[in-house]
């Protein structure tokens, strides 16, 4: 069954016609194990898949960080570095931009400052507010991991059709995020 799912994920052709896409039909066929019987993908299955993908990505980051000799921070802290990027942010902006929990990000920021990955300075207008930015060390780690990410990207996106499929997957995930966020905030209709 895993082989069928992998094959469906790689070989599926995206339909531009209305109705169910060939992507969803091929995945449904692979999941059901037959050509005639199709099973619907549920939001719970999507959430579990996203969770597993996140764990696999964290594993991948750990491997790449090991190759770089970065063993003093973990994947969660690296994602904070990527969220900061080339910006100078307030901690509040970082929380909003990265959708972090306050206590976790405070702990991560303290570690990242202590280890020299980010600079943290009091805001000139409000000394209670801190501004954070990457140090040269933080930028170097992000650049090296981006380079590694490019090689993984080339494994998935080998042509224009696969680039469109990846973009479609991203757009669907963004829509799910919006729908689930609104449902959590305002309730379902």
C-alpha positions in Angstrom: 0.0 0.0 0.0 2.9 2.4 0.8 4.4 1.6 -2.6 1.0 2.5 -4.2 0.8 5.8 -2.4 4.3 6.7 -3.3 3.7 5.8 -6.9 0.5 7.8 -7.0 2.2 10.8 -5.5 5.0 10.7 -8.1 3.1 9.7 -11.2 -0.2 11.6 -10.8 -1.1 14.0 -13.5 -3.1 17.1 -12.4 -6.3 17.7 -14.3 -7.3 21.2 -15.2 -10.9 20.3 -15.7 -13.7 20.8 -13.2 -14.7 18.3 -10.6 -12.3 16.0 -8.8 -8.7 16.3 -10.0 -6.8 13.2 -11.3 -4.5 13.8 -8.3 -7.3 13.1 -5.8 -8.7 10.2 -7.8 -5.3 8.5 -8.1 -4.6 8.9 -4.4 -8.1 7.6 -3.6 -7.4 4.6 -5.8 -4.1 4.0 -4.2 -5.7 4.2 -0.7 -8.6 1.9 -1.5 -6.4 -0.6 -3.3 -9.0 -1.0 -6.1 -9.9 0.9 -9.2 -13.6 1.0 -8.5 -13.8 1.8 -4.8 -12.7 5.3 -3.7 -12.5 6.6 -0.1 -12.6 10.3 0.8 -9.7 12.0 2.5 -10.8 13.4 5.8 -9.5 16.5 7.6 -8.2 14.3 10.4 -6.1 12.3 7.8 -4.8 15.5 6.4 -3.9 16.8 9.8 -2.1 13.6 10.7 -0.3 13.7 7.3 0.9 17.2 7.9 2.0 16.3 11.4 4.0 13.3 10.0 5.5 15.5 7.2 6.6 18.0 9.8 8.3 15.3 11.8 10.1 14.0 8.7 11.2 17.5 7.8 12.6 17.9 11.4 14.4 14.6 10.9 15.8 15.9 7.6 16.9 19.2 9.2 18.7 17.2 12.0 20.6 15.2 9.4 21.6 18.3 7.4 22.5 20.1 10.7 24.7 17.2 11.6 26.5 17.4 8.3 27.2 21.1 9.0 28.4 20.3 12.6 25.5 22.3 14.1 24.6 20.3 17.2 23.9 23.0 19.7 20.3 23.8 18.4 17.4 21.8 17.1 15.1 22.0 14.2 12.6 24.1 16.1 15.2 26.7 16.8 16.3 26.6 13.1 12.8 27.3 12.0 12.8 30.4 14.3 16.0 31.5 12.5 14.2 31.0 9.1 11.2 33.0 10.4 13.4 35.9 11.4 15.2 35.7 8.0 16.8 38.9 6.9 14.4 41.0 8.9 14.8 42.8 12.2 11.6 41.9 14.2 10.1 42.6 17.5 9.4 39.5 19.5 5.6 40.1 19.0 6.1 40.2 15.2 8.0 37.0 15.4 5.2 35.4 17.4 2.7 36.5 14.8 4.8 35.6 11.8 5.7 32.2 13.0 2.6 31.2 14.9 4.6 30.2 18.0 3.6 29.8 21.6 5.0 32.6 23.7 6.8 30.5 26.3 8.4 28.3 23.7 9.7 31.1 21.6 11.1 33.0 24.7 13.1 29.9 25.6 14.3 29.5 22.0 15.3 33.1 21.7 17.3 33.0 24.9 19.1 29.9 23.6 19.8 31.4 20.2 21.1 34.7 21.8 23.3 32.7 24.2 24.7 30.6 21.4 25.3 33.6 19.0 22.8 32.8 16.3 20.7 36.0 16.9 21.2 39.5 18.3 18.6 40.8 20.7 18.5 44.5 21.4 16.1 46.8 23.3 14.0 48.9 21.0 15.1 52.5 21.1 11.5 53.7 21.4 10.3 51.3 24.1 13.0 49.7 26.2 10.5 46.9 27.3 10.3 45.7 23.7 13.2 43.8 22.1 14.3 43.7 18.4 15.9 40.6 17.1 17.9 39.8 14.0 20.2 37.1 12.8 24.0 37.2 13.4 26.5 36.2 10.8 26.5 32.7 12.4 22.7 32.5 12.1 22.7 33.7 8.5 25.4 31.1 7.6 23.4 28.2 9.1 20.2 29.4 7.2 22.2 29.8 3.9 23.7 26.3 4.2 20.3 24.7 5.0 18.7 26.6 2.0 21.4 25.1 -0.2 20.6 21.6 1.1 16.9 22.3 0.7 17.4 23.2 -3.0 18.7 19.7 -3.7 15.6 18.1 -2.0 13.4 20.5 -4.0 15.0 19.3 -7.3 14.2 15.7 -6.3 10.5 16.7 -6.1 10.2 19.3 -8.8 11.8 18.0 -12.0 9.7 19.8 -14.5 7.0 22.5 -14.9 4.1 20.1 -14.2 5.6 19.0 -10.9 6.3 22.7 -10.0 2.6 23.4 -10.6 1.6 20.3 -8.5 3.8 21.5 -5.6 2.2 25.0 -5.9 -1.2 23.4 -5.9 -0.4 21.4 -2.8 0.9 24.6 -1.1 -2.3 26.5 -2.0 -4.5 23.7 -0.7 -2.6 23.6 2.6 -2.8 27.4 2.9 -6.6 27.2 2.4 -6.9 24.5 5.0 -4.9 26.7 7.4 -7.3 29.6 6.8 -10.4 27.5 7.1 -9.2 25.7 10.3 -8.0 29.0 11.8 -11.4 30.7 11.1 -13.3 27.7 12.4 -11.3 27.7 15.6 -11.8 31.5 16.1 -15.3 31.9 15.0 -16.9 28.4 15.0 -18.1 26.4 12.1 -21.1 27.3 10.0 
